[in-house]
Amino acid sequence: MYIAIRKMQRGDAEVVINMMRKFYNSPAVATNGSEKIFAANVENCLDDSICAAGFVFVDGEKIIGYGITARGYATEFGGECIWIEDIFIEAEYRGRGVGTKFIRYVKELYPDKILRLETEPDNDAALNLYERLGFKKLPYLELVCNGD
């Protein structure tokens, strides 16, 4: 099995949005998202945004997952950071190294940037993967305000 990683393309939108529905309704994510958010995420990945980049994981012609990164700055680390916002892999492809391949791909794409991500505290498979790839837990709670 050879899994390719490539930039998200307009023709991928429907498949990726379907995957987002699965991802955001799973125990891996605390929020449910919405159709509006899913469409905005894909559109931002497709419009050459300076903030977001989207990728798909492909087995032959079949999209088997996607990833989204976002640019930011971390004063606590004194530099630019890349947030790995989403990693979703279809169930039958999990445990086959696709997540590892994507994180290594992101590290190579942004070699001088700090990588950040978040996961649910009980997502043991993800935590094990991230720690194995050099991520360390941060000792604080993240908060958000979305204007509501």
Buried (B, 14 or more C-beta within 10 A) or exposed (E): EEBEBEEBEEEBBEBBBEBBBEBBEEEBBEEEBEEEEBEEBBBBBBEEEEEBBBBBBBBEEEBBBBBBBBBEEEEEEEEEBBBBBBBBBBEEBBEBEBBEBBBEBBBEEBEEBBBBBBBEEEBEEBBEBBEEEEBEEEEEEEEEEEEE
